């Protein structure tokens, strides 16, 4: 709870973003409900990323990894993607942001069988690295929101 108070005091957490995704707002994760299955959502995500000319570096199936060690995990896949045209300007503002690049998006199914598409808010990443005023942030936000909207459309 103290962590949430600290974020609110710093202006990084508002009632509006708490209402939008209560469990996820505090850590900079944007989570969008998907009307599709987890597999379909991930396939749509990968196709959308490629269609926009971005590079796909890896697709990691965490549930398959869990199965290899005898564990069960609901569908959970990570896509790592990007383009130097978007990431380089953020690293010019704060080179340490490279730890958070390329971009990542996670598709998962929660305990209620709701599928989600989540990604780190570029504004949160920029803030994390002391580059809140970096001019590329709105472009990255717009691109990721557009991808998420296309992927989760019915």
Buried (B, 14 or more C-beta within 10 A) or exposed (E): EEEEEEBBEEEBBEEEBBEEBEEBBBEBBBBBEBEBBBBBBBBBBBEBBEEEEBEBEEBEBBBEEBEEEEEEBBBBBBBBBBBEEBBBBBBEBBEEBEEBBBBBBBBBBEEEEEBBBBBBBBBBBBBBBEBBEBEBBEBBBEBBBEBBEBBBEE
